Amino acid sequence: MSRPPIPAALAAPLRTILNAELARGNAIDEVADWPPHCELLIILRRPFATAYPLAPGMTFNAIEDRHYWKSEYHLDGGRQTLACGFG
């Protein structure tokens, strides 16, 4: 099974985290949007392997809700989100 392509629109700070996670063996489970504010949502299969430094305009939230996901990095108030599952 091939992984979903990484959208070209993904901002550099989130792309850095995504590439680090993929290099550690994590996998993309879903690429979508999350209206009304999130234009790009990427959900990884497993939890983030480490805490990543926050770039300007980025926030981290521990959601811990199995209905949604474990945690997330938001950019620009949630316009783009990189989330991770419980794997």
C-alpha positions as CSV (number, residue, x, y, z in Angstrom):
1,M,0.0,0.0,0.0
2,S,1.5,3.4,-1.0
3,R,1.4,6.3,1.4
4,P,-0.6,9.4,0.5
5,P,1.5,12.1,-1.2
6,I,2.7,15.0,0.9
7,P,0.7,18.0,-0.2
8,A,2.9,20.7,-1.8
9,A,0.9,23.3,0.2
10,L,2.3,21.9,3.5
11,A,4.2,24.7,5.3
12,A,7.9,24.2,6.0
13,P,7.7,23.9,9.8
14,L,5.1,21.2,9.6
15,R,6.9,19.5,6.7
16,T,10.1,19.3,8.8
17,I,8.2,17.5,11.6
18,L,6.4,15.2,9.1
19,N,9.7,14.3,7.4
20,A,11.3,13.5,10.7
21,E,8.4,11.3,11.7
22,L,8.4,9.5,8.4
23,A,12.1,8.9,8.7
24,R,11.4,7.3,12.1
25,G,9.0,4.9,10.6
26,N,5.7,6.7,11.3
27,A,3.1,6.7,8.5
28,I,0.5,9.0,7.1
29,D,-3.0,7.6,7.8
30,E,-5.0,10.5,6.3
31,V,-4.8,13.7,4.4
32,A,-7.9,15.9,4.4
33,D,-9.3,19.3,5.4
34,W,-11.2,20.0,8.6
35,P,-13.7,22.8,7.9
36,P,-14.2,25.6,8.6
37,H,-10.7,26.7,9.5
38,C,-8.3,23.9,8.7
39,E,-7.3,23.8,5.1
40,L,-4.9,20.9,5.4
41,L,-5.0,18.1,8.0
42,I,-2.5,15.3,8.0
43,I,-2.9,12.5,10.6
44,L,-0.1,10.2,11.4
45,R,-0.6,6.6,12.5
46,R,1.5,6.6,15.7
47,P,2.3,9.2,18.3
48,F,5.0,11.8,17.7
49,A,8.4,10.3,18.5
50,T,9.6,13.4,20.3
51,A,8.6,17.0,21.1
52,Y,9.6,19.3,18.3
53,P,10.5,23.0,18.7
54,L,7.7,25.4,17.8
55,A,8.3,27.7,14.9
56,P,6.7,31.2,14.9
57,G,2.9,30.8,14.5
58,M,2.9,27.2,15.6
59,T,1.3,25.7,18.6
60,F,1.2,22.2,20.2
61,N,-1.9,20.6,21.8
62,A,-2.3,17.3,23.6
63,I,-5.8,16.3,22.6
64,E,-5.8,12.7,24.1
65,D,-9.2,11.9,22.6
66,R,-9.4,8.5,20.8
67,H,-12.3,9.8,18.8
68,Y,-10.0,12.3,17.2
69,W,-6.2,12.0,17.8
70,K,-3.5,12.1,20.5
71,S,-1.8,15.4,19.8
72,E,-1.3,18.0,17.1
73,Y,0.8,20.8,15.8
74,H,-1.2,23.7,14.5
75,L,0.1,26.5,12.2
76,D,-1.4,29.9,11.7
77,G,-4.3,29.4,14.2
78,G,-5.1,25.9,12.8
79,R,-5.0,26.7,9.1
80,Q,-2.8,23.6,8.8
81,T,-2.6,20.8,11.3
82,L,-0.3,17.8,11.7
83,A,-1.9,15.3,14.1
84,C,-0.9,11.9,15.4
85,G,-2.9,8.9,16.3
86,F,-2.5,6.5,19.2
87,G,-1.0,3.8,17.0
